[in-house]
Amino acid sequence: MSMATCKICDAQSSHFVQAQLLGKYDVDHFKYAQCRLVRTEDPYWLVEADQTPITKSDDGLVARNIGFAQLTIEVITKFLRCMWSLP
């Protein structure tokens, strides 16, 4: 298990959970106590994951990703406002 310093809060990570990806990789996830960000270990499985589409019949993939992108923007904006007490 690798521990790393957070690029946002500068805290050390601790092991959070392990999950199986692609049905065969046991991937460790780490959490930072200060900012509560969760990250994975170095993503060695990405090349393999990108080679296979989720499913050919998934016609909502783009719409979901757009929605998740908008949600991510809102979460990051709210987080930054809280950190720097912006209006």
PyMOL Python script that loads the backbone (N, CA, C, O; Angstrom):
from pymol import cmd

cmd.read_pdbstr("""\
ATOM      1  N   MET A   1       0.838  -1.187   0.000  1.00  0.00           N
ATOM      2  CA  MET A   1       0.000   0.000   0.000  1.00  0.00           C
ATOM      3  C   MET A   1       0.878   1.244   0.000  1.00  0.00           C
ATOM      4  O   MET A   1       1.815   1.357   0.791  1.00  0.00           O
ATOM      5  N   SER A   2       0.572   2.158  -0.878  1.00  0.00           N
ATOM      6  CA  SER A   2       1.361   3.382  -0.933  1.00  0.00           C
ATOM      7  C   SER A   2       0.613   4.507  -0.229  1.00  0.00           C
ATOM      8  O   SER A   2      -0.607   4.629  -0.336  1.00  0.00           O
ATOM      9  N   MET A   3       1.360   5.312   0.478  1.00  0.00           N
ATOM     10  CA  MET A   3       0.774   6.492   1.113  1.00  0.00           C
ATOM     11  C   MET A   3       1.354   7.706   0.416  1.00  0.00           C
ATOM     12  O   MET A   3       2.533   7.721   0.061  1.00  0.00           O
ATOM     13  N   ALA A   4       0.553   8.695   0.225  1.00  0.00           N
ATOM     14  CA  ALA A   4       1.001   9.889  -0.477  1.00  0.00           C
ATOM     15  C   ALA A   4       0.443  11.126   0.199  1.00  0.00           C
ATOM     16  O   ALA A   4      -0.562  11.074   0.908  1.00  0.00           O
ATOM     17  N   THR A   5       1.115  12.229  -0.036  1.00  0.00           N
ATOM     18  CA  THR A   5       0.656  13.509   0.483  1.00  0.00           C
ATOM     19  C   THR A   5      -0.402  14.074  -0.461  1.00  0.00           C
ATOM     20  O   THR A   5      -0.231  14.043  -1.680  1.00  0.00           O
ATOM     21  N   CYS A   6      -1.488  14.586   0.098  1.00  0.00           N
ATOM     22  CA  CYS A   6      -2.582  15.151  -0.690  1.00  0.00           C
ATOM     23  C   CYS A   6      -2.134  16.446  -1.366  1.00  0.00           C
ATOM     24  O   CYS A   6      -1.471  17.283  -0.752  1.00  0.00           O
ATOM     25  N   LYS A   7      -2.501  16.597  -2.623  1.00  0.00           N
ATOM     26  CA  LYS A   7      -2.162  17.803  -3.367  1.00  0.00           C
ATOM     27  C   LYS A   7      -3.093  18.960  -3.011  1.00  0.00           C
ATOM     28  O   LYS A   7      -2.828  20.102  -3.388  1.00  0.00           O
ATOM     29  N   ILE A   8      -4.172  18.682  -2.293  1.00  0.00           N
ATOM     30  CA  ILE A   8      -5.116  19.727  -1.901  1.00  0.00           C
ATOM     31  C   ILE A   8      -4.863  20.188  -0.468  1.00  0.00           C
ATOM     32  O   ILE A   8      -4.715  21.383  -0.215  1.00  0.00           O
ATOM     33  N   CYS A   9      -4.812  19.223   0.486  1.00  0.00           N
ATOM     34  CA  CYS A   9      -4.720  19.610   1.904  1.00  0.00           C
ATOM     35  C   CYS A   9      -3.355  19.320   2.529  1.00  0.00           C
ATOM     36  O   CYS A   9      -3.114  19.689   3.678  1.00  0.00           O
ATOM     37  N   ASP A  10      -2.458  18.665   1.785  1.00  0.00           N
ATOM     38  CA  ASP A  10      -1.094  18.385   2.238  1.00  0.00           C
ATOM     39  C   ASP A  10      -1.042  17.364   3.381  1.00  0.00           C
ATOM     40  O   ASP A  10      -0.013  17.252   4.048  1.00  0.00           O
ATOM     41  N   ALA A  11      -2.120  16.625   3.619  1.00  0.00           N
ATOM     42  CA  ALA A  11      -2.154  15.605   4.674  1.00  0.00           C
ATOM     43  C   ALA A  11      -1.724  14.258   4.105  1.00  0.00           C
ATOM     44  O   ALA A  11      -1.702  14.066   2.889  1.00  0.00           O
ATOM     45  N   GLN A  12      -1.383  13.336   4.986  1.00  0.00           N
ATOM     46  CA  GLN A  12      -1.053  11.971   4.583  1.00  0.00           C
ATOM     47  C   GLN A  12      -2.342  11.155   4.454  1.00  0.00           C
ATOM     48  O   GLN A  12      -3.317  11.399   5.165  1.00  0.00           O
ATOM     49  N   SER A  13      -2.332  10.194   3.546  1.00  0.00           N
ATOM     50  CA  SER A  13      -3.508   9.346   3.348  1.00  0.00           C
ATOM     51  C   SER A  13      -3.453   8.149   4.278  1.00  0.00           C
ATOM     52  O   SER A  13      -2.397   7.790   4.799  1.00  0.00           O
ATOM     53  N   SER A  14      -4.617   7.537   4.475  1.00  0.00           N
ATOM     54  CA  SER A  14      -4.699   6.275   5.197  1.00  0.00           C
ATOM     55  C   SER A  14      -5.561   5.326   4.367  1.00  0.00           C
ATOM     56  O   SER A  14      -6.397   5.765   3.578  1.00  0.00           O
ATOM     57  N   HIS A  15      -5.349   4.016   4.551  1.00  0.00           N
ATOM     58  CA  HIS A  15      -6.104   3.045   3.769  1.00  0.00           C
ATOM     59  C   HIS A  15      -7.589   3.183   4.096  1.00  0.00           C
ATOM     60  O   HIS A  15      -7.964   3.298   5.263  1.00  0.00           O
ATOM     61  N   PHE A  16      -8.428   3.171   3.066  1.00  0.00           N
ATOM     62  CA  PHE A  16      -9.864   3.387   3.229  1.00  0.00           C
ATOM     63  C   PHE A  16     -10.641   2.103   2.933  1.00  0.00           C
ATOM     64  O   PHE A  16     -11.420   1.638   3.766  1.00  0.00           O
ATOM     65  N   VAL A  17     -10.429   1.536   1.751  1.00  0.00           N
ATOM     66  CA  VAL A  17     -11.159   0.335   1.348  1.00  0.00           C
ATOM     67  C   VAL A  17     -10.426  -0.305   0.169  1.00  0.00           C
ATOM     68  O   VAL A  17      -9.621   0.343  -0.501  1.00  0.00           O
ATOM     69  N   GLN A  18     -10.711  -1.566  -0.070  1.00  0.00           N
ATOM     70  CA  GLN A  18     -10.186  -2.241  -1.257  1.00  0.00           C
ATOM     71  C   GLN A  18     -11.379  -2.693  -2.089  1.00  0.00           C
ATOM     72  O   GLN A  18     -12.347  -3.232  -1.552  1.00  0.00           O
ATOM     73  N   ALA A  19     -11.310  -2.476  -3.396  1.00  0.00           N
ATOM     74  CA  ALA A  19     -12.399  -2.866  -4.290  1.00  0.00           C
ATOM     75  C   ALA A  19     -11.815  -3.565  -5.507  1.00  0.00           C
ATOM     76  O   ALA A  19     -10.686  -3.295  -5.915  1.00  0.00           O
ATOM     77  N   GLN A  20     -12.597  -4.463  -6.076  1.00  0.00           N
ATOM     78  CA  GLN A  20     -12.129  -5.185  -7.254  1.00  0.00           C
ATOM     79  C   GLN A  20     -12.579  -4.452  -8.513  1.00  0.00           C
ATOM     80  O   GLN A  20     -13.755  -4.127  -8.674  1.00  0.00           O
ATOM     81  N   LEU A  21     -11.626  -4.199  -9.398  1.00  0.00           N
ATOM     82  CA  LEU A  21     -11.913  -3.542 -10.667  1.00  0.00           C
ATOM     83  C   LEU A  21     -11.679  -4.508 -11.813  1.00  0.00           C
ATOM     84  O   LEU A  21     -10.773  -5.340 -11.764  1.00  0.00           O
ATOM     85  N   LEU A  22     -12.494  -4.392 -12.832  1.00  0.00           N
ATOM     86  CA  LEU A  22     -12.436  -5.238 -14.020  1.00  0.00           C
ATOM     87  C   LEU A  22     -12.544  -6.721 -13.678  1.00  0.00           C
ATOM     88  O   LEU A  22     -12.124  -7.581 -14.452  1.00  0.00           O
ATOM     89  N   GLY A  23     -13.110  -7.004 -12.516  1.00  0.00           N
ATOM     90  CA  GLY A  23     -13.312  -8.373 -12.105  1.00  0.00           C
ATOM     91  C   GLY A  23     -12.052  -9.133 -11.734  1.00  0.00           C
ATOM     92  O   GLY A  23     -12.098 -10.347 -11.537  1.00  0.00           O
ATOM     93  N   LYS A  24     -10.896  -8.417 -11.635  1.00  0.00           N
ATOM     94  CA  LYS A  24      -9.672  -9.150 -11.324  1.00  0.00           C
ATOM     95  C   LYS A  24      -8.604  -8.374 -10.578  1.00  0.00           C
ATOM     96  O   LYS A  24      -7.664  -8.985 -10.067  1.00  0.00           O
ATOM     97  N   TYR A  25      -8.705  -7.065 -10.493  1.00  0.00           N
ATOM     98  CA  TYR A  25      -7.676  -6.276  -9.813  1.00  0.00           C
ATOM     99  C   TYR A  25      -8.192  -5.798  -8.458  1.00  0.00           C
ATOM    100  O   TYR A  25      -9.193  -5.084  -8.391  1.00  0.00           O
ATOM    101  N   ASP A  26      -7.520  -6.187  -7.389  1.00  0.00           N
ATOM    102  CA  ASP A  26      -7.864  -5.700  -6.056  1.00  0.00           C
ATOM    103  C   ASP A  26      -7.136  -4.382  -5.847  1.00  0.00           C
ATOM    104  O   ASP A  26      -5.921  -4.353  -5.649  1.00  0.00           O
ATOM    105  N   VAL A  27      -7.890  -3.296  -5.893  1.00  0.00           N
ATOM    106  CA  VAL A  27      -7.315  -1.958  -5.878  1.00  0.00           C
ATOM    107  C   VAL A  27      -7.570  -1.292  -4.533  1.00  0.00           C
ATOM    108  O   VAL A  27      -8.706  -1.226  -4.064  1.00  0.00           O
ATOM    109  N   ASP A  28      -6.503  -0.803  -3.924  1.00  0.00           N
ATOM    110  CA  ASP A  28      -6.618  -0.091  -2.654  1.00  0.00           C
ATOM    111  C   ASP A  28      -7.053   1.346  -2.890  1.00  0.00           C
ATOM    112  O   ASP A  28      -6.620   1.995  -3.842  1.00  0.00           O
ATOM    113  N   HIS A  29      -7.917   1.831  -2.005  1.00  0.00           N
ATOM    114  CA  HIS A  29      -8.364   3.221  -2.025  1.00  0.00           C
ATOM    115  C   HIS A  29      -7.898   3.866  -0.728  1.00  0.00           C
ATOM    116  O   HIS A  29      -7.901   3.232   0.327  1.00  0.00           O
ATOM    117  N   PHE A  30      -7.504   5.112  -0.813  1.00  0.00           N
ATOM    118  CA  PHE A  30      -6.962   5.841   0.327  1.00  0.00           C
ATOM    119  C   PHE A  30      -7.785   7.098   0.566  1.00  0.00           C
ATOM    120  O   PHE A  30      -8.355   7.668  -0.364  1.00  0.00           O
ATOM    121  N   LYS A  31      -7.838   7.520   1.816  1.00  0.00           N
ATOM    122  CA  LYS A  31      -8.621   8.705   2.185  1.00  0.00           C
ATOM    123  C   LYS A  31      -7.741   9.649   2.984  1.00  0.00           C
ATOM    124  O   LYS A  31      -6.931   9.223   3.808  1.00  0.00           O
ATOM    125  N   TYR A  32      -7.915  10.943   2.725  1.00  0.00           N
ATOM    126  CA  TYR A  32      -7.213  11.981   3.473  1.00  0.00           C
ATOM    127  C   TYR A  32      -8.149  12.500   4.563  1.00  0.00           C
ATOM    128  O   TYR A  32      -9.281  12.892   4.277  1.00  0.00           O
ATOM    129  N   ALA A  33      -7.682  12.503   5.802  1.00  0.00           N
ATOM    130  CA  ALA A  33      -8.535  12.885   6.934  1.00  0.00           C
ATOM    131  C   ALA A  33      -8.949  14.344   6.874  1.00  0.00           C
ATOM    132  O   ALA A  33     -10.071  14.677   7.252  1.00  0.00           O
ATOM    133  N   GLN A  34      -8.082  15.210   6.414  1.00  0.00           N
ATOM    134  CA  GLN A  34      -8.384  16.645   6.455  1.00  0.00           C
ATOM    135  C   GLN A  34      -9.418  17.056   5.396  1.00  0.00           C
ATOM    136  O   GLN A  34     -10.427  17.676   5.732  1.00  0.00           O
ATOM    137  N   CYS A  35      -9.179  16.718   4.129  1.00  0.00           N
ATOM    138  CA  CYS A  35     -10.104  17.146   3.066  1.00  0.00           C
ATOM    139  C   CYS A  35     -11.107  16.058   2.678  1.00  0.00           C
ATOM    140  O   CYS A  35     -12.050  16.325   1.933  1.00  0.00           O
ATOM    141  N   ARG A  36     -10.909  14.831   3.180  1.00  0.00           N
ATOM    142  CA  ARG A  36     -11.776  13.677   2.939  1.00  0.00           C
ATOM    143  C   ARG A  36     -11.792  13.206   1.481  1.00  0.00           C
ATOM    144  O   ARG A  36     -12.689  12.465   1.079  1.00  0.00           O
ATOM    145  N   LEU A  37     -10.817  13.626   0.701  1.00  0.00           N
ATOM    146  CA  LEU A  37     -10.671  13.149  -0.665  1.00  0.00           C
ATOM    147  C   LEU A  37     -10.311  11.671  -0.637  1.00  0.00           C
ATOM    148  O   LEU A  37      -9.530  11.235   0.209  1.00  0.00           O
ATOM    149  N   VAL A  38     -10.877  10.900  -1.557  1.00  0.00           N
ATOM    150  CA  VAL A  38     -10.551   9.480  -1.677  1.00  0.00           C
ATOM    151  C   VAL A  38      -9.867   9.291  -3.025  1.00  0.00           C
ATOM    152  O   VAL A  38     -10.325   9.812  -4.042  1.00  0.00           O
ATOM    153  N   ARG A  39      -8.768   8.544  -3.027  1.00  0.00           N
ATOM    154  CA  ARG A  39      -8.035   8.272  -4.262  1.00  0.00           C
ATOM    155  C   ARG A  39      -7.682   6.790  -4.304  1.00  0.00           C
ATOM    156  O   ARG A  39      -7.753   6.098  -3.288  1.00  0.00           O
ATOM    157  N   THR A  40      -7.304   6.311  -5.477  1.00  0.00           N
ATOM    158  CA  THR A  40      -6.861   4.927  -5.620  1.00  0.00           C
ATOM    159  C   THR A  40      -5.342   4.891  -5.651  1.00  0.00           C
ATOM    160  O   THR A  40      -4.671   5.922  -5.716  1.00  0.00           O
ATOM    161  N   GLU A  41      -4.825   3.675  -5.602  1.00  0.00           N
ATOM    162  CA  GLU A  41      -3.399   3.508  -5.849  1.00  0.00           C
ATOM    163  C   GLU A  41      -3.140   3.869  -7.307  1.00  0.00           C
ATOM    164  O   GLU A  41      -4.087   4.127  -8.051  1.00  0.00           O
ATOM    165  N   ASP A  42      -1.884   3.893  -7.728  1.00  0.00           N
ATOM    166  CA  ASP A  42      -1.582   4.243  -9.118  1.00  0.00           C
ATOM    167  C   ASP A  42      -2.404   3.373 -10.062  1.00  0.00           C
ATOM    168  O   ASP A  42      -2.396   2.150  -9.924  1.00  0.00           O
ATOM    169  N   PRO A  43      -3.113   3.974 -11.017  1.00  0.00           N
ATOM    170  CA  PRO A  43      -4.085   3.247 -11.859  1.00  0.00           C
ATOM    171  C   PRO A  43      -3.434   2.424 -12.985  1.00  0.00           C
ATOM    172  O   PRO A  43      -3.498   2.802 -14.155  1.00  0.00           O
ATOM    173  N   TYR A  44      -2.823   1.322 -12.623  1.00  0.00           N
ATOM    174  CA  TYR A  44      -2.151   0.454 -13.592  1.00  0.00           C
ATOM    175  C   TYR A  44      -3.144  -0.268 -14.503  1.00  0.00           C
ATOM    176  O   TYR A  44      -2.733  -0.831 -15.517  1.00  0.00           O
ATOM    177  N   TRP A  45      -4.414  -0.267 -14.180  1.00  0.00           N
ATOM    178  CA  TRP A  45      -5.446  -0.990 -14.926  1.00  0.00           C
ATOM    179  C   TRP A  45      -6.107  -0.147 -16.014  1.00  0.00           C
ATOM    180  O   TRP A  45      -6.943  -0.667 -16.753  1.00  0.00           O
ATOM    181  N   LEU A  46      -5.767   1.120 -16.138  1.00  0.00           N
ATOM    182  CA  LEU A  46      -6.477   2.010 -17.059  1.00  0.00           C
ATOM    183  C   LEU A  46      -6.346   1.615 -18.529  1.00  0.00           C
ATOM    184  O   LEU A  46      -7.322   1.694 -19.275  1.00  0.00           O
ATOM    185  N   VAL A  47      -5.169   1.198 -18.950  1.00  0.00           N
ATOM    186  CA  VAL A  47      -4.989   0.825 -20.352  1.00  0.00           C
ATOM    187  C   VAL A  47      -5.946  -0.307 -20.720  1.00  0.00           C
ATOM    188  O   VAL A  47      -6.588  -0.274 -21.771  1.00  0.00           O
ATOM    189  N   GLU A  48      -6.033  -1.295 -19.854  1.00  0.00           N
ATOM    190  CA  GLU A  48      -6.947  -2.415 -20.109  1.00  0.00           C
ATOM    191  C   GLU A  48      -8.404  -1.959 -20.042  1.00  0.00           C
ATOM    192  O   GLU A  48      -9.221  -2.374 -20.864  1.00  0.00           O
ATOM    193  N   ALA A  49      -8.728  -1.119 -19.081  1.00  0.00           N
ATOM    194  CA  ALA A  49     -10.109  -0.643 -18.928  1.00  0.00           C
ATOM    195  C   ALA A  49     -10.553   0.170 -20.144  1.00  0.00           C
ATOM    196  O   ALA A  49     -11.716   0.100 -20.543  1.00  0.00           O
ATOM    197  N   ASP A  50      -9.641   0.938 -20.735  1.00  0.00           N
ATOM    198  CA  ASP A  50      -9.988   1.771 -21.883  1.00  0.00           C
ATOM    199  C   ASP A  50     -10.133   0.981 -23.173  1.00  0.00           C
ATOM    200  O   ASP A  50     -10.659   1.506 -24.154  1.00  0.00           O
ATOM    201  N   GLN A  51      -9.683  -0.265 -23.197  1.00  0.00           N
ATOM    202  CA  GLN A  51      -9.759  -1.076 -24.408  1.00  0.00           C
ATOM    203  C   GLN A  51     -11.146  -1.656 -24.644  1.00  0.00           C
ATOM    204  O   GLN A  51     -11.465  -2.059 -25.763  1.00  0.00           O
ATOM    205  N   THR A  52     -11.964  -1.701 -23.614  1.00  0.00           N
ATOM    206  CA  THR A  52     -13.270  -2.322 -23.729  1.00  0.00           C
ATOM    207  C   THR A  52     -14.366  -1.310 -23.417  1.00  0.00           C
ATOM    208  O   THR A  52     -14.353  -0.709 -22.343  1.00  0.00           O
ATOM    209  N   PRO A  53     -15.310  -1.109 -24.327  1.00  0.00           N
ATOM    210  CA  PRO A  53     -16.413  -0.193 -24.014  1.00  0.00           C
ATOM    211  C   PRO A  53     -17.277  -0.771 -22.891  1.00  0.00           C
ATOM    212  O   PRO A  53     -17.302  -1.982 -22.672  1.00  0.00           O
ATOM    213  N   ILE A  54     -17.972   0.099 -22.195  1.00  0.00           N
ATOM    214  CA  ILE A  54     -18.832  -0.357 -21.107  1.00  0.00           C
ATOM    215  C   ILE A  54     -19.868  -1.339 -21.648  1.00  0.00           C
ATOM    216  O   ILE A  54     -20.000  -2.451 -21.138  1.00  0.00           O
ATOM    217  N   THR A  55     -20.582  -0.936 -22.653  1.00  0.00           N
ATOM    218  CA  THR A  55     -21.516  -1.822 -23.356  1.00  0.00           C
ATOM    219  C   THR A  55     -21.962  -1.116 -24.631  1.00  0.00           C
ATOM    220  O   THR A  55     -22.097   0.108 -24.657  1.00  0.00           O
ATOM    221  N   LYS A  56     -22.185  -1.876 -25.661  1.00  0.00           N
ATOM    222  CA  LYS A  56     -22.583  -1.281 -26.943  1.00  0.00           C
ATOM    223  C   LYS A  56     -23.981  -0.676 -26.891  1.00  0.00           C
ATOM    224  O   LYS A  56     -24.287   0.254 -27.637  1.00  0.00           O
ATOM    225  N   SER A  57     -24.825  -1.200 -26.014  1.00  0.00           N
ATOM    226  CA  SER A  57     -26.207  -0.733 -25.968  1.00  0.00           C
ATOM    227  C   SER A  57     -26.437   0.383 -24.952  1.00  0.00           C
ATOM    228  O   SER A  57     -27.578   0.786 -24.729  1.00  0.00           O
ATOM    229  N   ASP A  58     -25.382   0.881 -24.343  1.00  0.00           N
ATOM    230  CA  ASP A  58     -25.528   1.933 -23.331  1.00  0.00           C
ATOM    231  C   ASP A  58     -25.654   3.288 -24.020  1.00  0.00           C
ATOM    232  O   ASP A  58     -24.655   3.946 -24.311  1.00  0.00           O
ATOM    233  N   ASP A  59     -26.901   3.697 -24.279  1.00  0.00           N
ATOM    234  CA  ASP A  59     -27.116   4.963 -24.973  1.00  0.00           C
ATOM    235  C   ASP A  59     -27.197   6.154 -24.022  1.00  0.00           C
ATOM    236  O   ASP A  59     -27.389   7.283 -24.475  1.00  0.00           O
ATOM    237  N   GLY A  60     -27.056   5.934 -22.729  1.00  0.00           N
ATOM    238  CA  GLY A  60     -27.076   7.037 -21.771  1.00  0.00           C
ATOM    239  C   GLY A  60     -25.705   7.403 -21.241  1.00  0.00           C
ATOM    240  O   GLY A  60     -25.589   8.244 -20.349  1.00  0.00           O
ATOM    241  N   LEU A  61     -24.654   6.778 -21.781  1.00  0.00           N
ATOM    242  CA  LEU A  61     -23.301   6.998 -21.275  1.00  0.00           C
ATOM    243  C   LEU A  61     -22.879   8.464 -21.361  1.00  0.00           C
ATOM    244  O   LEU A  61     -22.372   9.015 -20.384  1.00  0.00           O
ATOM    245  N   VAL A  62     -23.077   9.086 -22.484  1.00  0.00           N
ATOM    246  CA  VAL A  62     -22.667  10.483 -22.662  1.00  0.00           C
ATOM    247  C   VAL A  62     -23.474  11.393 -21.744  1.00  0.00           C
ATOM    248  O   VAL A  62     -22.909  12.277 -21.099  1.00  0.00           O
ATOM    249  N   ALA A  63     -24.769  11.189 -21.678  1.00  0.00           N
ATOM    250  CA  ALA A  63     -25.618  12.030 -20.826  1.00  0.00           C
ATOM    251  C   ALA A  63     -25.211  11.912 -19.356  1.00  0.00           C
ATOM    252  O   ALA A  63     -25.165  12.914 -18.642  1.00  0.00           O
ATOM    253  N   ARG A  64     -24.915  10.692 -18.904  1.00  0.00           N
ATOM    254  CA  ARG A  64     -24.484  10.513 -17.512  1.00  0.00           C
ATOM    255  C   ARG A  64     -23.165  11.221 -17.250  1.00  0.00           C
ATOM    256  O   ARG A  64     -22.992  11.852 -16.208  1.00  0.00           O
ATOM    257  N   ASN A  65     -22.234  11.118 -18.194  1.00  0.00           N
ATOM    258  CA  ASN A  65     -20.944  11.766 -18.004  1.00  0.00           C
ATOM    259  C   ASN A  65     -21.064  13.284 -17.986  1.00  0.00           C
ATOM    260  O   ASN A  65     -20.353  13.948 -17.231  1.00  0.00           O
ATOM    261  N   ILE A  66     -21.938  13.835 -18.792  1.00  0.00           N
ATOM    262  CA  ILE A  66     -22.175  15.277 -18.758  1.00  0.00           C
ATOM    263  C   ILE A  66     -22.754  15.666 -17.400  1.00  0.00           C
ATOM    264  O   ILE A  66     -22.340  16.660 -16.804  1.00  0.00           O
ATOM    265  N   GLY A  67     -23.708  14.883 -16.917  1.00  0.00           N
ATOM    266  CA  GLY A  67     -24.297  15.147 -15.599  1.00  0.00           C
ATOM    267  C   GLY A  67     -23.266  15.050 -14.487  1.00  0.00           C
ATOM    268  O   GLY A  67     -23.242  15.888 -13.586  1.00  0.00           O
ATOM    269  N   PHE A  68     -22.409  14.024 -14.546  1.00  0.00           N
ATOM    270  CA  PHE A  68     -21.356  13.880 -13.527  1.00  0.00           C
ATOM    271  C   PHE A  68     -20.354  15.021 -13.611  1.00  0.00           C
ATOM    272  O   PHE A  68     -19.849  15.471 -12.583  1.00  0.00           O
ATOM    273  N   ALA A  69     -20.058  15.497 -14.816  1.00  0.00           N
ATOM    274  CA  ALA A  69     -19.141  16.628 -14.969  1.00  0.00           C
ATOM    275  C   ALA A  69     -19.730  17.876 -14.320  1.00  0.00           C
ATOM    276  O   ALA A  69     -19.022  18.614 -13.635  1.00  0.00           O
ATOM    277  N   GLN A  70     -21.016  18.113 -14.532  1.00  0.00           N
ATOM    278  CA  GLN A  70     -21.672  19.271 -13.924  1.00  0.00           C
ATOM    279  C   GLN A  70     -21.693  19.148 -12.400  1.00  0.00           C
ATOM    280  O   GLN A  70     -21.452  20.129 -11.697  1.00  0.00           O
ATOM    281  N   LEU A  71     -21.977  17.965 -11.892  1.00  0.00           N
ATOM    282  CA  LEU A  71     -21.974  17.732 -10.450  1.00  0.00           C
ATOM    283  C   LEU A  71     -20.578  17.940  -9.870  1.00  0.00           C
ATOM    284  O   LEU A  71     -20.430  18.530  -8.800  1.00  0.00           O
ATOM    285  N   THR A  72     -19.564  17.461 -10.568  1.00  0.00           N
ATOM    286  CA  THR A  72     -18.184  17.626 -10.112  1.00  0.00           C
ATOM    287  C   THR A  72     -17.812  19.099 -10.026  1.00  0.00           C
ATOM    288  O   THR A  72     -17.167  19.521  -9.067  1.00  0.00           O
ATOM    289  N   ILE A  73     -18.207  19.875 -11.010  1.00  0.00           N
ATOM    290  CA  ILE A  73     -17.942  21.318 -10.989  1.00  0.00           C
ATOM    291  C   ILE A  73     -18.602  21.954  -9.770  1.00  0.00           C
ATOM    292  O   ILE A  73     -17.982  22.771  -9.090  1.00  0.00           O
ATOM    293  N   GLU A  74     -19.846  21.591  -9.485  1.00  0.00           N
ATOM    294  CA  GLU A  74     -20.552  22.148  -8.333  1.00  0.00           C
ATOM    295  C   GLU A  74     -19.883  21.769  -7.020  1.00  0.00           C
ATOM    296  O   GLU A  74     -19.744  22.608  -6.130  1.00  0.00           O
ATOM    297  N   VAL A  75     -19.464  20.502  -6.891  1.00  0.00           N
ATOM    298  CA  VAL A  75     -18.814  20.038  -5.661  1.00  0.00           C
ATOM    299  C   VAL A  75     -17.485  20.762  -5.456  1.00  0.00           C
ATOM    300  O   VAL A  75     -17.199  21.240  -4.359  1.00  0.00           O
ATOM    301  N   ILE A  76     -16.681  20.842  -6.501  1.00  0.00           N
ATOM    302  CA  ILE A  76     -15.384  21.515  -6.381  1.00  0.00           C
ATOM    303  C   ILE A  76     -15.576  22.988  -6.046  1.00  0.00           C
ATOM    304  O   ILE A  76     -14.872  23.526  -5.191  1.00  0.00           O
ATOM    305  N   THR A  77     -16.510  23.637  -6.704  1.00  0.00           N
ATOM    306  CA  THR A  77     -16.764  25.056  -6.433  1.00  0.00           C
ATOM    307  C   THR A  77     -17.195  25.264  -4.991  1.00  0.00           C
ATOM    308  O   THR A  77     -16.702  26.174  -4.324  1.00  0.00           O
ATOM    309  N   LYS A  78     -18.109  24.432  -4.500  1.00  0.00           N
ATOM    310  CA  LYS A  78     -18.575  24.543  -3.118  1.00  0.00           C
ATOM    311  C   LYS A  78     -17.430  24.273  -2.147  1.00  0.00           C
ATOM    312  O   LYS A  78     -17.287  24.975  -1.146  1.00  0.00           O
ATOM    313  N   PHE A  79     -16.612  23.253  -2.438  1.00  0.00           N
ATOM    314  CA  PHE A  79     -15.465  22.914  -1.585  1.00  0.00           C
ATOM    315  C   PHE A  79     -14.490  24.082  -1.511  1.00  0.00           C
ATOM    316  O   PHE A  79     -14.016  24.430  -0.429  1.00  0.00           O
ATOM    317  N   LEU A  80     -14.193  24.683  -2.647  1.00  0.00           N
ATOM    318  CA  LEU A  80     -13.240  25.800  -2.659  1.00  0.00           C
ATOM    319  C   LEU A  80     -13.803  27.011  -1.925  1.00  0.00           C
ATOM    320  O   LEU A  80     -13.070  27.723  -1.240  1.00  0.00           O
ATOM    321  N   ARG A  81     -15.100  27.241  -2.069  1.00  0.00           N
ATOM    322  CA  ARG A  81     -15.721  28.352  -1.338  1.00  0.00           C
ATOM    323  C   ARG A  81     -15.615  28.130   0.166  1.00  0.00           C
ATOM    324  O   ARG A  81     -15.352  29.071   0.915  1.00  0.00           O
ATOM    325  N   CYS A  82     -15.816  26.898   0.609  1.00  0.00           N
ATOM    326  CA  CYS A  82     -15.710  26.586   2.041  1.00  0.00           C
ATOM    327  C   CYS A  82     -14.284  26.745   2.533  1.00  0.00           C
ATOM    328  O   CYS A  82     -14.057  27.263   3.626  1.00  0.00           O
ATOM    329  N   MET A  83     -13.323  26.304   1.735  1.00  0.00           N
ATOM    330  CA  MET A  83     -11.925  26.383   2.159  1.00  0.00           C
ATOM    331  C   MET A  83     -11.446  27.817   2.290  1.00  0.00           C
ATOM    332  O   MET A  83     -10.693  28.140   3.209  1.00  0.00           O
ATOM    333  N   TRP A  84     -11.876  28.680   1.378  1.00  0.00           N
ATOM    334  CA  TRP A  84     -11.397  30.056   1.386  1.00  0.00           C
ATOM    335  C   TRP A  84     -12.469  31.053   1.796  1.00  0.00           C
ATOM    336  O   TRP A  84     -12.293  32.260   1.628  1.00  0.00           O
ATOM    337  N   SER A  85     -13.570  30.561   2.328  1.00  0.00           N
ATOM    338  CA  SER A  85     -14.663  31.406   2.815  1.00  0.00           C
ATOM    339  C   SER A  85     -15.085  32.444   1.786  1.00  0.00           C
ATOM    340  O   SER A  85     -15.237  33.622   2.110  1.00  0.00           O
ATOM    341  N   LEU A  86     -15.270  32.013   0.561  1.00  0.00           N
ATOM    342  CA  LEU A  86     -15.723  32.918  -0.484  1.00  0.00           C
ATOM    343  C   LEU A  86     -17.256  32.986  -0.471  1.00  0.00           C
ATOM    344  O   LEU A  86     -17.911  32.026  -0.067  1.00  0.00           O
ATOM    345  N   PRO A  87     -17.816  34.089  -0.900  1.00  0.00           N
ATOM    346  CA  PRO A  87     -19.288  34.202  -0.921  1.00  0.00           C
ATOM    347  C   PRO A  87     -19.925  33.321  -1.961  1.00  0.00           C
ATOM    348  O   PRO A  87     -21.149  33.310  -2.095  1.00  0.00           O
TER     349      PRO A  87
END
""", "prot")
cmd.dss("prot")
cmd.show_as("cartoon", "prot")
cmd.util.cbc("prot")
cmd.orient("prot")
